[in-house]
Amino acid sequence: MNQQFKRSKTARLIMMVPAAGLVLAGCGEKPVEVQVFNTPDECAAYYNPPAECKAAFAEAKALHPQVAPRYANKQECETDFGIGQCESAPVVAANNTESTPQQSQQSSGFFMPMMMGFMAGQMLNRGGMASAPQQQTASATRSPVPNQPLYKSRDDRSTFRTATNTAVASQPGTTSIRPSAVQPKAGSLARRGGFGAQAARRSSSSFGG
Amino acid sequence: MKRINCNPRPGWKAFAESVGFNFHTFDGEPYWDETAYYQFSLAQIEQDLEDPTEQLHQMALDLVDDIVTSEQKLTQLAIPEPFWDAVLASWRAKEPHLYGRMDFSYNGKGPAKLLELNYDTPTSLYETGFFQWVWLEDMLMRGALPQGADQFNSLQDKLQQAFSELNLPQPFYFASVTESIEDKGTVDYLMDIALQAGVNCRYIQLEQLGDIDGQLVDLDGFPIQGLFKLYPWEFMLQEDFASTILTSQTQFIEPLWKCLLSNKGILPLLWQKYQGHPNLLPAFFDDGSNLQPGWLRKPLLSREGANIELLTDDGKRLTQDGPYNDSGYIRQQLAALPQFDNNYTLIGSWVVGDSAAGIGIREDNSLITKDSSRFVPHIILD
């Protein structure tokens, strides 16, 4: 092209132009197979690649302070999880990247149960073994079943439970679950609605200009 | 520079809606108006708009250094004191910025005069970068414009390039006020471009942003490490989560230091530093005295022409009501907008990163350009 144009070479849209959308309903959700373990070593003993076990454990460990149930004091926490099974919960700070989390050491004043095991949701994707854990994007680690910490309650020390108290297995190894039942949610309640008050007060079609 | 009447493309409204342009009509009146277009020469575009845009942008950036270390200037701009250190830190850390728009009064001859900077939440982005571009291509294809007609509009190309080079934390979130269809349209457009640049984008309603222990979080309670907010910094600094800004580990686009340049107080500060510059108008912080003919008064913090008071050269007073009467004011010499066929014409000139990236034209039947002012496309043709 000889001429130097002053306009964009192309201007295409891929998201704003609605495609014939496919809305997936919740019904008929298929269970998927995941593995649960007490430790990365145990995971490796089940013929899983040790590096993947370590990575899955690390991800679960990073998620632990974000999703573990929070208690206002240690006694309440130990009532549910047992004496000596609770620890102080840190302030939740942003990570630099999701694969190398940095948790703040500052205590939030809350307590949470200790992590007693982890669920590895990715390793059974035998067809997709190519995706090394450190290259997984945030969406990949969250879907369909994110690697996540597991807990054991005071009165049932054999059952692995998610942070939201869904029982997932009574022994290490492979188990079958519905992905929607084991999606991690943050353990502490967020305050919301802290932005937008000015918009409500100053009625306007736009808050740009 | 001239205004040329033309025929709207048959069926353009249905097409507009099919590509996400849901605010082409404003309160029953046309917002996108293709019954006319403006024609510029290449020299007008390059010498009178593009070059001054980049020069004024650099002048404004140079001014930030002066402001962040001056309690007097921070006070003049009404930046709340608890945020002074954070503004300074944001500037010192060179937190990257994405875009801005400056508005000019320009009639085709002589220097374009800078009316103001919209450097925090500039809008009319989609109309400029996408719909105006499609209009040109479409009109060329239909033979309704002379072959060789071009447009000063590299906005989408430059935004996509910026998104691919900004190295944003991912997932990267975009937020806008729930009730504003127009703002959602702007954010959808930016997300679309970011997506094409490979960014993992998520939308969250501004009011749904959460706070856990001083960290901004999404709906699932996960930390938000990167956020584009189509919401003015000056609002955020006085709302319930204002203190969250100080503690949250979040990269904001636009960065906090942009609150200095989106403030009308930048105009008197520019005039102080570069008095007599051909593209600048005399401007001062308001002392509350009566306006003289040929001057106007506008709030430090406002948008869409709101709360402006203007006295024409022959003493006619024009005022525009609005919801922004609670900050200080500046006064600026009037550079009356030029008239084309009884329309007052304003030119919005875009900056992406530090490059001039195109223009969008707004028309109104009053000297004060508002959110309802029509958007009219343009071409370059020598």
Interface residues (C-beta under 8 A of the other chain):
Chain A: F5 K6 R7 S8 K9 T10 A11 R12 L13 I14 M15 M16 V17 P18 Q66 V67 V91 V92 A93 A94 N95 N96 T97 S108 T137 A138 S139 Q183 P184 K185 A186 G187 S188 L189 A190 R191 R192 G193 G194 F195 G196 A197 Q198 A199 R201 R202 S203 S204 S205 S206 F207 G208 G209
Chain B: S18 V19 G20 F23 F26 L42 I45 N118 T121 P122 T123 S124 G129 F130 W133 V134 L136 D150 Q151 F152 N153 S154 L155 Q156 D157 K158 P169 Q170 P171 A175 S176 V177 T178 E179 S180 I181 E182 D183 T186 D188 Y189 M191 D192 L195 Q196 N200 L206 E207 Q208 L209 G210 D211 I212 D213 G214 Q215 L216 V217 D220 G221 F222 P223 I224 Q225 K229 L230 Y231 P232 F235 M236 Q238 E239 D240 F241 T244 S248 Q249 T250 S302 R303 E304 A306 P323 Y324 G358 D371 I380
